[in-house]
Each structure stands twice: as C-alpha cells, then as structure tokens.
C-alpha cells in the first residue's frame, strides 16, 4: 500500500508540474538540440517552419567564424537547459524520473492521434490515409525530421498560432474554453495541414487527416503543455517515417 501511495503521489506531482511553461521548455529543449546537431549532418532534414535555424543561418552568413556561432548558440541552449533543470529540481518542480512517464504518455497519445485521425478521415470521406508525404528518409534522417517537425511545428502552429495569437486576441484568460478558442484551434489546424502542401501535391484524404491531427495536437498543447504536444508529434512522425518507412 505504501508503494502504491508513493507511486500515486509521484504521478500526481508529474501531471501537476510537467505542463508548466518552464518545465515544457526544459523537457522540449532536447528535441531542439538533437535536431540542431542533426541538420548539420543531414541538411535536407531541415523543417519548413524552422525559423530558428533560418535566423541563425542569416547571422552566420555575416560572421567570420560561423561554426563558432552555431556551436555557441546550441551550447548556450544546452547550458540553459541544464540550469533550468537544476533550478526546477531544487524546487521539486521537475524530476529526472519523469522522462519515462513522459515518453510513455506521449507514445500513447501518438498512437491515439494516428488512430483517431484515421477514423475521422474514414468517417468523413470513406477513405483511410496517414500523414505520410512523398519524401522518404533513412533511419537517422527520419529521426532528425521527426524531431524537427515535433519541435518547430508545435512552436509555430501551437505555441505561436494558438498561444501567442490567443493571448493577443482573447487576453490573459485565453485558455478558458470558448467558441473563439475553438475557432482558433480549427483555423490553426487547417493552416497546419495546408502548410504541408507547399512541398507536395494536395490530397483531400491527407488534408483531413492532418487537420484532425492538428486539432488533437492543439488539445494536448492546451491541456498538457508544449513539451507533451511536441514529443507526441515527434514520436508519431518517427513511427510513420522510421518504423513504417513512409
């Protein structure tokens, strides 16, 4: 009974704190570091809405030692991540033991996202599809692509497209359920889906699939925070690209 009570307490602490903004930054930053290192090896894995690397590339073009700028930027982020982690751990607001529950939770959400998106597409159109595009990647490149998609697409479409726009449009209580928030989620999800067709032909089935997936990622962002949404997105993409080989 004591072990069960301790487990329940630990899980309760995890769910209470893991969705916080600072905790999300710490838990999501490893995706950025992995992706940032990865695109130096596989440049074609760069994400289409990767505004960070784009800005960094412009800065590096005007410096005498671009490698030092790149390493310095990501090194600073790594040190900041460690510093934030230690600070939150000291306050009992972050625990390294959360990594396994986080991955397990996000794997479950990734499975549910794929299943529900397929069911919705089949129900609406009578056809099943997945979110795979026409590009194919090896294992390493696929993992880099997945990390980049999970991080940057959640940064752009959910944190920016819902969080920032919601704050500016709806005010400080923007997360409170309302029809305007529902509208914002739907619009951002449609834009998220359409953005994929800048590099591939339009297909109605994958458009519906991706729109539904966007709604589900947005729901995770609103209820469980940025890091859970980003890791779920990355793990789902890794399953499609690396495991299924699409």
Buried (B, 14 or more C-beta within 10 A) or exposed (E): EEEEEEEEEBEEBBEEBBBBEBBBBBBBBBBBBBBBBBBEEBEEBBBEBBEBBEEBBEEBEEEEEBEEBBBEBBEEBBEEBEEBBEEBEEEEBBBEEBEEBBEEBBBEBBBBBBEBBBEBBBEBBEEEBBBBBEEEBEEEBBBBBBBBBBBBBBBBBBBBBBBEBBEEEBEEEBBEEEEEBEEBBBBBBBBBBEBBBEEEEEBEBBBBBBBBBBBBBBBBBBEBBBBBBBBBBBBBBBBBBBEEEB
